[in-house]
């Protein structure tokens, strides 16, 4: 019985692994971080 594993693969080297990290944070401020717009619910949008 042959239990060897071949490392030769036609797919080898054709994929690139990319791992990302996404972080969400809620700030306790009265205005938005990059504008002076209010964070109050129902406030005017900062368009």
PDB file of N, CA, C and O in Angstrom:
ATOM      1  N   UNK A   1       0.856  -1.177   0.000  1.00  0.00           N
ATOM      2  CA  UNK A   1       0.000   0.000   0.000  1.00  0.00           C
ATOM      3  C   UNK A   1       0.898   1.235   0.000  1.00  0.00           C
ATOM      4  O   UNK A   1       1.790   1.356   0.840  1.00  0.00           O
ATOM      5  N   UNK A   2       0.668   2.133  -0.921  1.00  0.00           N
ATOM      6  CA  UNK A   2       1.483   3.336  -1.051  1.00  0.00           C
ATOM      7  C   UNK A   2       0.717   4.525  -0.482  1.00  0.00           C
ATOM      8  O   UNK A   2      -0.322   4.898  -1.027  1.00  0.00           O
ATOM      9  N   UNK A   3       1.209   5.131   0.607  1.00  0.00           N
ATOM     10  CA  UNK A   3       0.545   6.268   1.252  1.00  0.00           C
ATOM     11  C   UNK A   3       1.265   7.588   0.997  1.00  0.00           C
ATOM     12  O   UNK A   3       1.023   8.563   1.707  1.00  0.00           O
ATOM     13  N   UNK A   4       2.134   7.638   0.010  1.00  0.00           N
ATOM     14  CA  UNK A   4       2.884   8.869  -0.253  1.00  0.00           C
ATOM     15  C   UNK A   4       1.980   9.902  -0.927  1.00  0.00           C
ATOM     16  O   UNK A   4       1.052   9.560  -1.661  1.00  0.00           O
ATOM     17  N   UNK A   5       2.275  11.160  -0.659  1.00  0.00           N
ATOM     18  CA  UNK A   5       1.506  12.270  -1.222  1.00  0.00           C
ATOM     19  C   UNK A   5       2.410  13.035  -2.166  1.00  0.00           C
ATOM     20  O   UNK A   5       3.516  13.426  -1.793  1.00  0.00           O
ATOM     21  N   UNK A   6       1.956  13.244  -3.358  1.00  0.00           N
ATOM     22  CA  UNK A   6       2.747  13.979  -4.345  1.00  0.00           C
ATOM     23  C   UNK A   6       2.544  15.476  -4.165  1.00  0.00           C
ATOM     24  O   UNK A   6       1.411  15.940  -4.037  1.00  0.00           O
ATOM     25  N   UNK A   7       3.642  16.237  -4.154  1.00  0.00           N
ATOM     26  CA  UNK A   7       3.533  17.691  -4.013  1.00  0.00           C
ATOM     27  C   UNK A   7       3.410  18.382  -5.363  1.00  0.00           C
ATOM     28  O   UNK A   7       3.177  19.590  -5.415  1.00  0.00           O
ATOM     29  N   UNK A   8       3.560  17.648  -6.443  1.00  0.00           N
ATOM     30  CA  UNK A   8       3.428  18.233  -7.778  1.00  0.00           C
ATOM     31  C   UNK A   8       1.952  18.412  -8.091  1.00  0.00           C
ATOM     32  O   UNK A   8       1.181  17.453  -8.075  1.00  0.00           O
ATOM     33  N   UNK A   9       1.572  19.634  -8.373  1.00  0.00           N
ATOM     34  CA  UNK A   9       0.172  19.942  -8.647  1.00  0.00           C
ATOM     35  C   UNK A   9       0.093  20.918  -9.814  1.00  0.00           C
ATOM     36  O   UNK A   9       0.890  21.853  -9.873  1.00  0.00           O
ATOM     37  N   UNK A  10      -0.836  20.733 -10.737  1.00  0.00           N
ATOM     38  CA  UNK A  10      -0.971  21.693 -11.843  1.00  0.00           C
ATOM     39  C   UNK A  10      -1.457  23.060 -11.364  1.00  0.00           C
ATOM     40  O   UNK A  10      -1.332  24.040 -12.098  1.00  0.00           O
ATOM     41  N   UNK A  11      -2.009  23.152 -10.148  1.00  0.00           N
ATOM     42  CA  UNK A  11      -2.535  24.418  -9.614  1.00  0.00           C
ATOM     43  C   UNK A  11      -1.515  25.153  -8.757  1.00  0.00           C
ATOM     44  O   UNK A  11      -1.749  26.290  -8.348  1.00  0.00           O
ATOM     45  N   UNK A  12      -0.406  24.520  -8.488  1.00  0.00           N
ATOM     46  CA  UNK A  12       0.595  25.103  -7.596  1.00  0.00           C
ATOM     47  C   UNK A  12       1.115  26.428  -8.161  1.00  0.00           C
ATOM     48  O   UNK A  12       1.539  26.499  -9.314  1.00  0.00           O
ATOM     49  N   UNK A  13       1.075  27.480  -7.329  1.00  0.00           N
ATOM     50  CA  UNK A  13       1.592  28.781  -7.735  1.00  0.00           C
ATOM     51  C   UNK A  13       0.605  29.654  -8.473  1.00  0.00           C
ATOM     52  O   UNK A  13       0.943  30.785  -8.821  1.00  0.00           O
ATOM     53  N   UNK A  14      -0.605  29.178  -8.727  1.00  0.00           N
ATOM     54  CA  UNK A  14      -1.562  29.996  -9.473  1.00  0.00           C
ATOM     55  C   UNK A  14      -2.520  30.766  -8.566  1.00  0.00           C
ATOM     56  O   UNK A  14      -3.378  31.496  -9.062  1.00  0.00           O
ATOM     57  N   UNK A  15      -2.389  30.617  -7.252  1.00  0.00           N
ATOM     58  CA  UNK A  15      -3.260  31.314  -6.306  1.00  0.00           C
ATOM     59  C   UNK A  15      -2.413  32.138  -5.343  1.00  0.00           C
ATOM     60  O   UNK A  15      -1.313  31.733  -4.968  1.00  0.00           O
ATOM     61  N   UNK A  16      -2.927  33.277  -4.953  1.00  0.00           N
ATOM     62  CA  UNK A  16      -2.261  34.114  -3.960  1.00  0.00           C
ATOM     63  C   UNK A  16      -3.202  34.260  -2.773  1.00  0.00           C
ATOM     64  O   UNK A  16      -4.357  34.653  -2.941  1.00  0.00           O
ATOM     65  N   UNK A  17      -2.728  33.952  -1.596  1.00  0.00           N
ATOM     66  CA  UNK A  17      -3.542  34.050  -0.388  1.00  0.00           C
ATOM     67  C   UNK A  17      -3.476  35.480   0.131  1.00  0.00           C
ATOM     68  O   UNK A  17      -2.392  36.018   0.356  1.00  0.00           O
ATOM     69  N   UNK A  18      -4.648  36.094   0.322  1.00  0.00           N
ATOM     70  CA  UNK A  18      -4.739  37.445   0.872  1.00  0.00           C
ATOM     71  C   UNK A  18      -5.659  37.381   2.082  1.00  0.00           C
ATOM     72  O   UNK A  18      -6.799  36.928   1.979  1.00  0.00           O
ATOM     73  N   UNK A  19      -5.165  37.833   3.222  1.00  0.00           N
ATOM     74  CA  UNK A  19      -5.943  37.816   4.458  1.00  0.00           C
ATOM     75  C   UNK A  19      -6.102  39.249   4.928  1.00  0.00           C
ATOM     76  O   UNK A  19      -5.113  39.973   5.043  1.00  0.00           O
ATOM     77  N   UNK A  20      -7.334  39.674   5.201  1.00  0.00           N
ATOM     78  CA  UNK A  20      -7.592  41.041   5.635  1.00  0.00           C
ATOM     79  C   UNK A  20      -8.255  41.075   6.999  1.00  0.00           C
ATOM     80  O   UNK A  20      -8.766  40.070   7.493  1.00  0.00           O
ATOM     81  N   UNK A  21      -8.232  42.247   7.587  1.00  0.00           N
ATOM     82  CA  UNK A  21      -8.837  42.455   8.896  1.00  0.00           C
ATOM     83  C   UNK A  21      -9.661  43.729   8.832  1.00  0.00           C
ATOM     84  O   UNK A  21      -9.153  44.778   8.435  1.00  0.00           O
ATOM     85  N   UNK A  22     -10.907  43.650   9.212  1.00  0.00           N
ATOM     86  CA  UNK A  22     -11.799  44.810   9.206  1.00  0.00           C
ATOM     87  C   UNK A  22     -12.258  45.061  10.637  1.00  0.00           C
ATOM     88  O   UNK A  22     -12.732  44.151  11.316  1.00  0.00           O
ATOM     89  N   UNK A  23     -12.111  46.302  11.085  1.00  0.00           N
ATOM     90  CA  UNK A  23     -12.464  46.656  12.459  1.00  0.00           C
ATOM     91  C   UNK A  23     -13.518  47.754  12.442  1.00  0.00           C
ATOM     92  O   UNK A  23     -13.387  48.734  11.710  1.00  0.00           O
ATOM     93  N   UNK A  24     -14.551  47.591  13.241  1.00  0.00           N
ATOM     94  CA  UNK A  24     -15.598  48.599  13.388  1.00  0.00           C
ATOM     95  C   UNK A  24     -15.537  49.143  14.811  1.00  0.00           C
ATOM     96  O   UNK A  24     -15.336  48.397  15.769  1.00  0.00           O
ATOM     97  N   UNK A  25     -15.714  50.450  14.931  1.00  0.00           N
ATOM     98  CA  UNK A  25     -15.711  51.074  16.255  1.00  0.00           C
ATOM     99  C   UNK A  25     -16.819  52.113  16.311  1.00  0.00           C
ATOM    100  O   UNK A  25     -17.067  52.809  15.326  1.00  0.00           O
ATOM    101  N   UNK A  26     -17.469  52.223  17.425  1.00  0.00           N
ATOM    102  CA  UNK A  26     -18.501  53.233  17.630  1.00  0.00           C
ATOM    103  C   UNK A  26     -17.956  54.255  18.616  1.00  0.00           C
ATOM    104  O   UNK A  26     -17.642  53.926  19.760  1.00  0.00           O
ATOM    105  N   UNK A  27     -17.847  55.504  18.159  1.00  0.00           N
ATOM    106  CA  UNK A  27     -17.292  56.562  18.994  1.00  0.00           C
ATOM    107  C   UNK A  27     -18.404  57.283  19.737  1.00  0.00           C
ATOM    108  O   UNK A  27     -19.482  57.494  19.183  1.00  0.00           O
ATOM    109  N   UNK A  28     -18.162  57.657  20.957  1.00  0.00           N
ATOM    110  CA  UNK A  28     -19.141  58.378  21.773  1.00  0.00           C
ATOM    111  C   UNK A  28     -18.908  59.880  21.608  1.00  0.00           C
ATOM    112  O   UNK A  28     -18.468  60.556  22.538  1.00  0.00           O
ATOM    113  N   UNK A  29     -19.210  60.392  20.409  1.00  0.00           N
ATOM    114  CA  UNK A  29     -19.015  61.818  20.120  1.00  0.00           C
ATOM    115  C   UNK A  29     -20.339  62.434  19.683  1.00  0.00           C
ATOM    116  O   UNK A  29     -21.265  61.716  19.307  1.00  0.00           O
ATOM    117  N   UNK A  30     -20.431  63.742  19.731  1.00  0.00           N
ATOM    118  CA  UNK A  30     -21.647  64.439  19.293  1.00  0.00           C
ATOM    119  C   UNK A  30     -21.575  64.846  17.830  1.00  0.00           C
ATOM    120  O   UNK A  30     -22.585  65.243  17.250  1.00  0.00           O
ATOM    121  N   UNK A  31     -20.398  64.754  17.227  1.00  0.00           N
ATOM    122  CA  UNK A  31     -20.254  65.063  15.800  1.00  0.00           C
ATOM    123  C   UNK A  31     -19.461  63.947  15.126  1.00  0.00           C
ATOM    124  O   UNK A  31     -18.760  63.176  15.781  1.00  0.00           O
ATOM    125  N   UNK A  32     -19.589  63.880  13.816  1.00  0.00           N
ATOM    126  CA  UNK A  32     -18.878  62.853  13.064  1.00  0.00           C
ATOM    127  C   UNK A  32     -17.388  63.147  13.060  1.00  0.00           C
ATOM    128  O   UNK A  32     -16.973  64.296  13.216  1.00  0.00           O
ATOM    129  N   UNK A  33     -16.588  62.110  12.881  1.00  0.00           N
ATOM    130  CA  UNK A  33     -15.144  62.243  13.048  1.00  0.00           C
ATOM    131  C   UNK A  33     -14.482  63.090  11.957  1.00  0.00           C
ATOM    132  O   UNK A  33     -13.520  63.800  12.251  1.00  0.00           O
ATOM    133  N   UNK A  34     -14.961  63.043  10.706  1.00  0.00           N
ATOM    134  CA  UNK A  34     -14.322  63.786   9.623  1.00  0.00           C
ATOM    135  C   UNK A  34     -15.137  64.982   9.155  1.00  0.00           C
ATOM    136  O   UNK A  34     -14.794  65.601   8.148  1.00  0.00           O
ATOM    137  N   UNK A  35     -16.204  65.319   9.863  1.00  0.00           N
ATOM    138  CA  UNK A  35     -16.992  66.516   9.546  1.00  0.00           C
ATOM    139  C   UNK A  35     -17.665  66.997  10.830  1.00  0.00           C
ATOM    140  O   UNK A  35     -17.655  66.303  11.847  1.00  0.00           O
ATOM    141  N   UNK A  36     -18.236  68.166  10.770  1.00  0.00           N
ATOM    142  CA  UNK A  36     -18.914  68.701  11.941  1.00  0.00           C
ATOM    143  C   UNK A  36     -20.369  68.289  12.026  1.00  0.00           C
ATOM    144  O   UNK A  36     -21.107  68.806  12.865  1.00  0.00           O
ATOM    145  N   UNK A  37     -20.803  67.356  11.165  1.00  0.00           N
ATOM    146  CA  UNK A  37     -22.199  66.924  11.136  1.00  0.00           C
ATOM    147  C   UNK A  37     -22.570  66.204  12.436  1.00  0.00           C
ATOM    148  O   UNK A  37     -21.754  65.509  13.041  1.00  0.00           O
ATOM    149  N   UNK A  38     -23.807  66.391  12.837  1.00  0.00           N
ATOM    150  CA  UNK A  38     -24.303  65.784  14.066  1.00  0.00           C
ATOM    151  C   UNK A  38     -24.465  64.282  13.911  1.00  0.00           C
ATOM    152  O   UNK A  38     -24.740  63.786  12.819  1.00  0.00           O
ATOM    153  N   UNK A  39     -24.296  63.566  15.005  1.00  0.00           N
ATOM    154  CA  UNK A  39     -24.522  62.120  15.017  1.00  0.00           C
ATOM    155  C   UNK A  39     -25.899  61.770  15.579  1.00  0.00           C
ATOM    156  O   UNK A  39     -26.225  60.593  15.732  1.00  0.00           O
ATOM    157  N   UNK A  40     -26.706  62.784  15.886  1.00  0.00           N
ATOM    158  CA  UNK A  40     -28.032  62.548  16.462  1.00  0.00           C
ATOM    159  C   UNK A  40     -28.943  61.857  15.448  1.00  0.00           C
ATOM    160  O   UNK A  40     -28.927  62.183  14.261  1.00  0.00           O
ATOM    161  N   UNK A  41     -29.736  60.901  15.930  1.00  0.00           N
ATOM    162  CA  UNK A  41     -30.678  60.195  15.069  1.00  0.00           C
ATOM    163  C   UNK A  41     -31.674  61.184  14.483  1.00  0.00           C
ATOM    164  O   UNK A  41     -32.263  61.981  15.213  1.00  0.00           O
ATOM    165  N   UNK A  42     -31.864  61.137  13.172  1.00  0.00           N
ATOM    166  CA  UNK A  42     -32.810  62.019  12.502  1.00  0.00           C
ATOM    167  C   UNK A  42     -32.212  63.367  12.110  1.00  0.00           C
ATOM    168  O   UNK A  42     -32.914  64.207  11.547  1.00  0.00           O
ATOM    169  N   UNK A  43     -30.939  63.590  12.393  1.00  0.00           N
ATOM    170  CA  UNK A  43     -30.287  64.854  12.034  1.00  0.00           C
ATOM    171  C   UNK A  43     -30.139  64.951  10.515  1.00  0.00           C
ATOM    172  O   UNK A  43     -30.213  63.944   9.811  1.00  0.00           O
ATOM    173  N   UNK A  44     -29.931  66.159  10.024  1.00  0.00           N
ATOM    174  CA  UNK A  44     -29.743  66.377   8.590  1.00  0.00           C
ATOM    175  C   UNK A  44     -28.506  65.614   8.100  1.00  0.00           C
ATOM    176  O   UNK A  44     -27.508  65.536   8.816  1.00  0.00           O
ATOM    177  N   UNK A  45     -28.563  65.051   6.888  1.00  0.00           N
ATOM    178  CA  UNK A  45     -27.387  64.356   6.353  1.00  0.00           C
ATOM    179  C   UNK A  45     -26.281  65.350   6.000  1.00  0.00           C
ATOM    180  O   UNK A  45     -26.564  66.512   5.708  1.00  0.00           O
ATOM    181  N   UNK A  46     -25.055  64.913   6.023  1.00  0.00           N
ATOM    182  CA  UNK A  46     -23.924  65.784   5.697  1.00  0.00           C
ATOM    183  C   UNK A  46     -23.540  65.640   4.222  1.00  0.00           C
ATOM    184  O   UNK A  46     -22.446  65.177   3.899  1.00  0.00           O
ATOM    185  N   UNK A  47     -24.432  66.033   3.352  1.00  0.00           N
ATOM    186  CA  UNK A  47     -24.184  65.893   1.911  1.00  0.00           C
ATOM    187  C   UNK A  47     -23.435  67.061   1.345  1.00  0.00           C
ATOM    188  O   UNK A  47     -23.151  67.091   0.148  1.00  0.00           O
TER     189      UNK A  47
END
